[in-house]
Amino acid sequence: MPIKNLFNGEMTSNEVIDSAFSLLENQALDRNEILINFQNLVFVSVYFLEKLESFIEKAKKLNVKVQIKNVPPSIYKVFRVARVNEILKLCF
């Protein structure tokens, strides 16, 4: 069963980001592998990056493999500039 795409448009509201990551955790952390699609992302905040890093750390502790796909070039550039290495490793 695929995980619903929770990340669309501009992810700048802390409330929206918290809600999306809460739903993601509820859907995903009992799996062995998670594929997250960023195809519809337009912009992300620093808070989004922090939540994504935290989610990846939780998944890693639970031995859940995370992969991120369809990262728009503008979002990938934000990951690179922010030097979020754990996130960058998953973008292939």
The first five atom37 places (N, CA, C, CB, O) and aatype in JSON, in Angstrom:
{
  "aatype": [12, 14, 9, 11, 2, 10, 13, 2, 7, 6, 12, 16, 15, 2, 6, 19, 9, 3, 15, 0, 13, 15, 10, 10, 6, 2, 5, 0, 10, 3, 1, 2, 6, 9, 10, 9, 2, 13, 5, 2, 10, 19, 13, 19, 15, 19, 18, 13, 10, 6, 11, 10, 6, 15, 13, 9, 6, 11, 0, 11, 11, 10, 2, 19, 11, 19, 5, 9, 11, 2, 19, 14, 14, 15, 9, 18, 11, 19, 13, 1, 19, 0, 1, 19, 2, 6, 9, 10, 11, 10, 4, 13],
  "atom_mask": [
    [1, 1, 1, 1, 1],
    [1, 1, 1, 1, 1],
    [1, 1, 1, 1, 1],
    [1, 1, 1, 1, 1],
    [1, 1, 1, 1, 1],
    [1, 1, 1, 1, 1],
    [1, 1, 1, 1, 1],
    [1, 1, 1, 1, 1],
    [1, 1, 1, 0, 1],
    [1, 1, 1, 1, 1],
    [1, 1, 1, 1, 1],
    [1, 1, 1, 1, 1],
    [1, 1, 1, 1, 1],
    [1, 1, 1, 1, 1],
    [1, 1, 1, 1, 1],
    [1, 1, 1, 1, 1],
    [1, 1, 1, 1, 1],
    [1, 1, 1, 1, 1],
    [1, 1, 1, 1, 1],
    [1, 1, 1, 1, 1],
    [1, 1, 1, 1, 1],
    [1, 1, 1, 1, 1],
    [1, 1, 1, 1, 1],
    [1, 1, 1, 1, 1],
    [1, 1, 1, 1, 1],
    [1, 1, 1, 1, 1],
    [1, 1, 1, 1, 1],
    [1, 1, 1, 1, 1],
    [1, 1, 1, 1, 1],
    [1, 1, 1, 1, 1],
    [1, 1, 1, 1, 1],
    [1, 1, 1, 1, 1],
    [1, 1, 1, 1, 1],
    [1, 1, 1, 1, 1],
    [1, 1, 1, 1, 1],
    [1, 1, 1, 1, 1],
    [1, 1, 1, 1, 1],
    [1, 1, 1, 1, 1],
    [1, 1, 1, 1, 1],
    [1, 1, 1, 1, 1],
    [1, 1, 1, 1, 1],
    [1, 1, 1, 1, 1],
    [1, 1, 1, 1, 1],
    [1, 1, 1, 1, 1],
    [1, 1, 1, 1, 1],
    [1, 1, 1, 1, 1],
    [1, 1, 1, 1, 1],
    [1, 1, 1, 1, 1],
    [1, 1, 1, 1, 1],
    [1, 1, 1, 1, 1],
    [1, 1, 1, 1, 1],
    [1, 1, 1, 1, 1],
    [1, 1, 1, 1, 1],
    [1, 1, 1, 1, 1],
    [1, 1, 1, 1, 1],
    [1, 1, 1, 1, 1],
    [1, 1, 1, 1, 1],
    [1, 1, 1, 1, 1],
    [1, 1, 1, 1, 1],
    [1, 1, 1, 1, 1],
    [1, 1, 1, 1, 1],
    [1, 1, 1, 1, 1],
    [1, 1, 1, 1, 1],
    [1, 1, 1, 1, 1],
    [1, 1, 1, 1, 1],
    [1, 1, 1, 1, 1],
    [1, 1, 1, 1, 1],
    [1, 1, 1, 1, 1],
    [1, 1, 1, 1, 1],
    [1, 1, 1, 1, 1],
    [1, 1, 1, 1, 1],
    [1, 1, 1, 1, 1],
    [1, 1, 1, 1, 1],
    [1, 1, 1, 1, 1],
    [1, 1, 1, 1, 1],
    [1, 1, 1, 1, 1],
    [1, 1, 1, 1, 1],
    [1, 1, 1, 1, 1],
    [1, 1, 1, 1, 1],
    [1, 1, 1, 1, 1],
    [1, 1, 1, 1, 1],
    [1, 1, 1, 1, 1],
    [1, 1, 1, 1, 1],
    [1, 1, 1, 1, 1],
    [1, 1, 1, 1, 1],
    [1, 1, 1, 1, 1],
    [1, 1, 1, 1, 1],
    [1, 1, 1, 1, 1],
    [1, 1, 1, 1, 1],
    [1, 1, 1, 1, 1],
    [1, 1, 1, 1, 1],
    [1, 1, 1, 1, 1]
  ],
  "atom_positions": [
    [[0.84, -1.18, 0.0], [0.0, 0.0, 0.0], [0.88, 1.25, 0.0], [-0.95, 0.0, 1.22], [1.69, 1.44, 0.91]],
    [[0.74, 2.11, -1.02], [1.59, 3.3, -1.08], [1.2, 4.34, -0.04], [1.52, 3.91, -2.47], [0.06, 4.41, 0.41]],
    [[2.18, 5.13, 0.32], [1.94, 6.22, 1.26], [1.37, 7.4, 0.49], [3.24, 6.62, 2.02], [1.88, 7.77, -0.56]],
    [[0.32, 7.97, 1.02], [-0.32, 9.13, 0.4], [0.7, 10.27, 0.29], [-1.57, 9.57, 1.21], [1.49, 10.49, 1.2]],
    [[0.66, 10.99, -0.84], [1.55, 12.13, -1.04], [1.1, 13.27, -0.13], [1.57, 12.58, -2.53], [0.03, 13.84, -0.33]],
    [[1.9, 13.59, 0.86], [1.55, 14.58, 1.87], [2.21, 15.94, 1.65], [1.9, 14.07, 3.22], [1.89, 16.9, 2.34]],
    [[3.13, 16.0, 0.72], [3.92, 17.21, 0.54], [3.62, 17.86, -0.8], [5.42, 16.9, 0.66], [4.05, 17.38, -1.85]],
    [[2.86, 18.95, -0.75], [2.43, 19.65, -1.95], [2.63, 21.16, -1.79], [0.97, 19.34, -2.28], [2.46, 21.7, -0.7]],
    [[2.98, 21.81, -2.88], [3.06, 23.27, -2.88], [4.15, 23.79, -1.98], [0.0, 0.0, 0.0], [5.26, 23.26, -1.93]],
    [[3.81, 24.85, -1.26], [4.76, 25.47, -0.33], [4.57, 24.91, 1.07], [4.58, 27.01, -0.32], [3.49, 25.01, 1.65]],
    [[5.61, 24.33, 1.58], [5.57, 23.78, 2.94], [6.25, 24.79, 3.86], [6.26, 22.37, 3.02], [7.44, 24.67, 4.17]],
    [[5.47, 25.8, 4.29], [6.02, 26.88, 5.11], [5.31, 27.03, 6.45], [5.96, 28.17, 4.36], [5.9, 27.55, 7.4]],
    [[4.08, 26.6, 6.54], [3.32, 26.72, 7.79], [3.74, 25.6, 8.74], [1.79, 26.67, 7.51], [3.65, 24.42, 8.4]],
    [[4.19, 25.97, 9.93], [4.59, 24.96, 10.91], [3.46, 24.0, 11.22], [5.08, 25.63, 12.19], [3.68, 22.8, 11.4]],
    [[2.25, 24.51, 11.28], [1.09, 23.66, 11.58], [0.86, 22.63, 10.48], [-0.17, 24.52, 11.77], [0.61, 21.46, 10.76]],
    [[0.95, 23.06, 9.23], [0.78, 22.14, 8.1], [1.9, 21.12, 8.06], [0.73, 22.93, 6.77], [1.67, 19.93, 7.82]],
    [[3.11, 21.58, 8.31], [4.28, 20.69, 8.31], [4.15, 19.65, 9.42], [5.59, 21.5, 8.49], [4.37, 18.46, 9.19]],
    [[3.79, 20.08, 10.63], [3.61, 19.14, 11.74], [2.54, 18.1, 11.41], [3.22, 19.89, 13.02], [2.73, 16.91, 11.67]],
    [[1.45, 18.55, 10.84], [0.36, 17.64, 10.48], [0.81, 16.63, 9.43], [-0.85, 18.44, 9.96], [0.51, 15.44, 9.55]],
    [[1.52, 17.1, 8.4], [1.98, 16.2, 7.34], [2.95, 15.15, 7.87], [2.64, 17.0, 6.22], [2.85, 13.98, 7.53]],
    [[3.89, 15.58, 8.72], [4.85, 14.61, 9.25], [4.21, 13.66, 10.25], [6.02, 15.34, 9.9], [4.63, 12.51, 10.36]],
    [[3.22, 14.13, 10.97], [2.49, 13.24, 11.88], [1.77, 12.16, 11.09], [1.49, 14.05, 12.74], [1.81, 10.98, 11.46]],
    [[1.11, 12.55, 10.01], [0.44, 11.57, 9.15], [1.45, 10.61, 8.52], [-0.36, 12.28, 8.04], [1.21, 9.41, 8.45]],
    [[2.59, 11.15, 8.08], [3.62, 10.3, 7.49], [4.11, 9.27, 8.49], [4.8, 11.16, 6.99], [4.25, 8.1, 8.15]],
    [[4.38, 9.7, 9.71], [4.84, 8.77, 10.73], [3.79, 7.7, 11.01], [5.19, 9.52, 12.03], [4.13, 6.53, 11.18]],
    [[2.54, 8.09, 11.07], [1.47, 7.11, 11.32], [1.36, 6.09, 10.2], [0.14, 7.82, 11.5], [1.05, 4.93, 10.44]],
    [[1.62, 6.52, 8.97], [1.51, 5.63, 7.82], [2.76, 4.8, 7.57], [1.19, 6.42, 6.59], [2.7, 3.74, 6.96]],
    [[3.91, 5.29, 8.06], [5.15, 4.75, 7.54], [6.04, 4.01, 8.5], [5.9, 5.81, 6.97], [6.71, 3.06, 8.1]],
    [[6.1, 4.4, 9.74], [7.15, 3.87, 10.6], [6.97, 2.42, 11.02], [7.25, 4.71, 11.82], [7.82, 1.88, 11.73]],
    [[5.89, 1.79, 10.61], [5.75, 0.36, 10.88], [6.12, -0.47, 9.65], [4.32, 0.03, 11.34], [5.88, -1.68, 9.62]],
    [[6.7, 0.17, 8.65], [7.1, -0.5, 7.41], [8.6, -0.76, 7.42], [6.7, 0.33, 6.18], [9.32, -0.26, 8.29]],
    [[9.07, -1.52, 6.46], [10.5, -1.76, 6.3], [11.14, -0.71, 5.4], [10.75, -3.15, 5.73], [12.34, -0.44, 5.5]],
    [[10.33, -0.14, 4.52], [10.84, 0.78, 3.51], [9.81, 1.86, 3.23], [11.2, 0.03, 2.22], [8.61, 1.59, 3.21]],
    [[10.28, 3.1, 3.03], [9.39, 4.22, 2.76], [9.91, 4.96, 1.54], [9.3, 5.17, 4.0], [11.09, 5.28, 1.45]],
    [[9.02, 5.23, 0.61], [9.34, 6.01, -0.57], [8.51, 7.29, -0.5], [9.06, 5.21, -1.9], [7.28, 7.24, -0.51]],
    [[9.19, 8.44, -0.42], [8.51, 9.73, -0.31], [8.66, 10.47, -1.63], [9.07, 10.56, 0.88], [9.77, 10.64, -2.13]],
    [[7.54, 10.92, -2.18], [7.52, 11.63, -3.45], [7.43, 13.13, -3.2], [6.35, 11.14, -4.34], [6.47, 13.6, -2.58]],
    [[8.42, 13.88, -3.69], [8.43, 15.34, -3.53], [8.07, 16.06, -4.83], [9.8, 15.8, -3.04], [8.33, 17.25, -4.97]],
    [[7.49, 15.35, -5.75], [7.18, 15.86, -7.08], [6.39, 17.17, -7.05], [6.4, 14.83, -7.85], [6.61, 18.04, -7.9]],
    [[5.48, 17.34, -6.1], [4.61, 18.51, -6.07], [5.06, 19.6, -5.12], [3.24, 18.08, -5.71], [4.33, 20.55, -4.86]],
    [[6.28, 19.47, -4.59], [6.8, 20.51, -3.69], [7.29, 21.71, -4.5], [7.94, 19.96, -2.81], [7.9, 21.55, -5.56]],
    [[7.01, 22.9, -3.98], [7.44, 24.12, -4.64], [8.47, 24.86, -3.79], [6.24, 25.02, -4.93], [9.43, 25.42, -4.31]],
    [[8.25, 24.85, -2.47], [9.11, 25.6, -1.56], [9.05, 24.94, -0.19], [8.69, 27.1, -1.48], [8.0, 24.45, 0.22]],
    [[10.18, 24.92, 0.52], [10.21, 24.37, 1.87], [10.88, 25.36, 2.82], [10.95, 23.02, 1.9], [11.77, 26.12, 2.42]],
    [[10.43, 25.35, 4.06], [11.02, 26.2, 5.08], [12.12, 25.45, 5.82], [9.94, 26.69, 6.07], [12.28, 24.24, 5.67]],
    [[12.86, 26.18, 6.62], [13.89, 25.58, 7.47], [13.21, 24.59, 8.43], [14.68, 26.66, 8.26], [13.76, 23.52, 8.7]],
    [[12.05, 24.94, 8.92], [11.32, 24.05, 9.83], [11.01, 22.72, 9.15], [10.02, 24.71, 10.32], [11.1, 21.67, 9.77]],
    [[10.65, 22.77, 7.87], [10.4, 21.54, 7.1], [11.66, 20.68, 7.07], [9.94, 21.88, 5.67], [11.6, 19.47, 7.28]],
    [[12.81, 21.32, 6.81], [14.07, 20.57, 6.77], [14.35, 19.91, 8.12], [15.23, 21.5, 6.39], [14.8, 18.76, 8.17]],
    [[14.1, 20.63, 9.2], [14.32, 20.08, 10.54], [13.41, 18.87, 10.78], [14.07, 21.15, 11.61], [13.85, 17.86, 11.31]],
    [[12.14, 18.99, 10.39], [11.19, 17.88, 10.59], [11.58, 16.69, 9.73], [9.75, 18.33, 10.26], [11.47, 15.54, 10.16]],
    [[12.02, 16.95, 8.5], [12.43, 15.86, 7.62], [13.65, 15.14, 8.19], [12.75, 16.39, 6.2], [13.7, 13.91, 8.19]],
    [[14.61, 15.89, 8.68], [15.78, 15.26, 9.31], [15.38, 14.43, 10.52], [16.8, 16.33, 9.73], [15.87, 13.32, 10.71]],
    [[14.5, 14.96, 11.33], [14.02, 14.24, 12.51], [13.3, 12.95, 12.11], [13.08, 15.14, 13.34], [13.5, 11.91, 12.73]],
    [[12.48, 13.04, 11.08], [11.77, 11.86, 10.6], [12.76, 10.79, 10.12], [10.8, 12.23, 9.47], [12.59, 9.61, 10.42]],
    [[13.77, 11.21, 9.38], [14.77, 10.28, 8.86], [15.52, 9.61, 10.01], [15.76, 11.01, 7.93], [15.78, 8.41, 9.97]],
    [[15.85, 10.38, 11.03], [16.53, 9.81, 12.21], [15.64, 8.77, 12.91], [16.9, 10.93, 13.2], [16.13, 7.71, 13.3]],
    [[14.36, 9.07, 13.08], [13.43, 8.11, 13.69], [13.35, 6.83, 12.87], [12.02, 8.73, 13.83], [13.41, 5.73, 13.41]],
    [[13.23, 7.0, 11.56], [13.14, 5.84, 10.68], [14.41, 4.99, 10.77], [12.9, 6.28, 9.22], [14.34, 3.76, 10.82]],
    [[15.55, 5.65, 10.79], [16.83, 4.94, 10.86], [16.92, 4.11, 12.14], [17.99, 5.95, 10.8], [17.36, 2.96, 12.12]],
    [[16.48, 4.7, 13.27], [16.51, 3.98, 14.55], [15.61, 2.75, 14.53], [16.08, 4.91, 15.68], [15.86, 1.77, 15.24]],
    [[14.55, 2.8, 13.7], [13.62, 1.67, 13.6], [13.98, 0.74, 12.44], [12.2, 2.19, 13.42], [13.21, -0.16, 12.09]],
    [[15.17, 0.96, 11.85], [15.62, 0.16, 10.7], [14.66, 0.23, 9.52], [15.81, -1.29, 11.11], [14.44, -0.77, 8.83]],
    [[14.11, 1.4, 9.29], [13.22, 1.64, 8.16], [14.02, 2.39, 7.1], [11.94, 2.44, 8.58], [14.57, 3.46, 7.37]],
    [[14.09, 1.83, 5.9], [14.82, 2.46, 4.81], [13.94, 3.55, 4.19], [15.25, 1.4, 3.73], [12.78, 3.3, 3.85]],
    [[14.49, 4.76, 4.06], [13.76, 5.89, 3.48], [14.41, 6.28, 2.17], [13.73, 7.1, 4.46], [15.64, 6.37, 2.07]],
    [[13.59, 6.5, 1.16], [14.07, 7.0, -0.12], [13.18, 8.16, -0.53], [14.09, 5.86, -1.21], [11.96, 8.11, -0.36]],
    [[13.79, 9.21, -1.08], [13.06, 10.38, -1.55], [13.21, 10.44, -3.06], [13.58, 11.7, -0.88], [14.32, 10.31, -3.59]],
    [[12.08, 10.63, -3.77], [12.16, 10.67, -5.23], [11.46, 11.92, -5.77], [11.52, 9.4, -5.84], [10.7, 12.59, -5.08]],
    [[11.76, 12.2, -7.02], [11.15, 13.31, -7.76], [11.32, 14.65, -7.06], [9.69, 13.05, -7.98], [10.37, 15.43, -6.93]],
    [[12.53, 14.91, -6.6], [12.81, 16.18, -5.93], [13.03, 17.24, -7.01], [14.07, 16.07, -4.98], [13.93, 17.11, -7.83]],
    [[12.2, 18.29, -7.01], [12.4, 19.36, -7.99], [13.77, 19.99, -7.81], [11.29, 20.43, -7.87], [14.28, 20.07, -6.69]],
    [[14.39, 20.45, -8.9], [15.73, 21.05, -8.82], [15.82, 22.19, -7.79], [16.14, 21.58, -10.18], [16.83, 22.31, -7.1]],
    [[14.79, 23.0, -7.69], [14.84, 24.12, -6.74], [14.87, 23.62, -5.29], [13.64, 25.05, -6.95], [15.52, 24.23, -4.45]],
    [[14.18, 22.53, -5.0], [14.17, 21.96, -3.65], [15.49, 21.25, -3.38], [12.98, 20.97, -3.47], [16.04, 21.36, -2.28]],
    [[16.01, 20.53, -4.37], [17.29, 19.86, -4.21], [18.39, 20.88, -3.91], [17.64, 19.05, -5.48], [19.29, 20.62, -3.11]],
    [[18.31, 22.03, -4.57], [19.29, 23.09, -4.34], [19.23, 23.57, -2.89], [19.05, 24.28, -5.3], [20.27, 23.84, -2.28]],
    [[18.03, 23.68, -2.34], [17.87, 24.06, -0.92], [18.54, 23.01, -0.03], [16.36, 24.22, -0.55], [19.23, 23.36, 0.92]],
    [[18.33, 21.74, -0.33], [18.97, 20.67, 0.44], [20.49, 20.82, 0.4], [18.55, 19.27, -0.1], [21.17, 20.69, 1.42]],
    [[21.03, 21.08, -0.81], [22.48, 21.23, -0.97], [23.01, 22.44, -0.22], [22.85, 21.34, -2.44], [24.0, 22.34, 0.51]],
    [[22.35, 23.58, -0.39], [22.8, 24.81, 0.26], [22.75, 24.67, 1.77], [21.95, 26.0, -0.19], [23.63, 25.15, 2.48]],
    [[21.7, 24.0, 2.27], [21.55, 23.8, 3.71], [22.49, 22.7, 4.22], [20.1, 23.44, 4.05], [22.64, 22.51, 5.43]],
    [[23.12, 21.99, 3.29], [24.05, 20.9, 3.63], [23.4, 19.84, 4.53], [25.28, 21.46, 4.32], [23.95, 19.43, 5.55]],
    [[22.22, 19.43, 4.1], [21.5, 18.42, 4.85], [21.87, 17.07, 4.24], [19.93, 18.67, 4.8], [21.13, 16.49, 3.44]],
    [[23.05, 16.59, 4.63], [23.63, 15.4, 4.02], [22.76, 14.16, 4.14], [24.96, 15.13, 4.62], [22.67, 13.38, 3.19]],
    [[22.12, 13.96, 5.28], [21.27, 12.78, 5.44], [20.12, 12.8, 4.44], [20.71, 12.71, 6.87], [19.72, 11.76, 3.92]],
    [[19.6, 13.98, 4.15], [18.52, 14.1, 3.18], [19.07, 13.88, 1.78], [17.83, 15.47, 3.29], [18.46, 13.17, 0.98]],
    [[20.2, 14.48, 1.47], [20.78, 14.36, 0.14], [21.06, 12.91, -0.24], [22.07, 15.17, 0.07], [20.87, 12.52, -1.4]],
    [[21.5, 12.11, 0.71], [21.79, 10.7, 0.45], [20.56, 9.93, 0.0], [22.37, 10.05, 1.69], [20.68, 8.93, -0.71]],
    [[19.38, 10.39, 0.4], [18.15, 9.67, 0.11], [17.48, 10.09, -1.18], [17.21, 9.84, 1.23], [16.44, 9.53, -1.55]],
    [[18.04, 11.07, -1.86], [17.4, 11.66, -3.04], [17.78, 10.96, -4.34], [17.75, 13.11, -3.13], [17.82, 11.61, -5.39]],
    [[18.06, 9.69, -4.31], [18.43, 8.98, -5.54], [17.49, 7.85, -5.83], [19.84, 8.44, -5.44], [17.66, 7.15, -6.82]]
  ]
}
